[in-house]
Amino acid sequence: MGEKKFKLLEVDLTQEKTRTVDVTEEVRRFVGGRSLGAKLLWDRVPPQADPLGADNVLYFGIGPMTGLLGSVTNVSAKSPLTNLRGQSNMNGHFGTELIYAGYNAGVLFTGQASRPVYLYVKDDQVEIRDASHLSGKSGLETQYHLVAELKKEIDDQNIRVAAIGPAGENRVRNADICHDFYHHAARLGMGTVMGSKKLKAVAVKGTRPPGYAHPENVLEIMKKWLHAGRLYRIQNRR
């Protein structure tokens, strides 16, 4: 088995261009989506950047074992609430779907779109599509409408959508991002940044199961440490 590669999907909303970047070395050094998100902000966002401007980035990050153990997605950007690094987590299947689509280092958005758009991802098929018909809809309505719309195209209802509602569109500074209808990245205005980029939603469908080296060993190690942590909490309970 060859060396595992970590691929980042980078989306330039200003130019409406996408590319896949090998970030294996960065993932090996920074490991998870939260840490890699911090590095991307450090490298890509100027110190005086407006959180709602084109210089900010929006990163949907996942960990190297997402899809094997859990499915937490970390969203990182410069926060419009603090003017500092912001990050928020959400559960659900979005992170796992990114893994199955082949983007096991997540998705990075740069720039700003000139119109409301959403990102459509199905494995290697990546498209920036018009989202004007979704403007004004709540995050829940957006998820419902996009899933209904796209399942006619790909004949599969298991499409994962992360979306914003009117608060994000109108740049309310504490707007969230919702996914799987009841999971939310609700801290530090990540939905506000998404709205500032005129990015209404991200819809992902993956069909390629990933290969994990020795998954049975990973599970045994995790069970060992979870058990040790439980014993520690019991022994130190007051």
Order of alpha helices (4+ residues) and beta strands (2+ residues): beta-beta-alpha-alpha-beta-beta-beta-alpha-beta-beta-beta-alpha-beta-alpha-beta-beta-alpha-beta-alpha
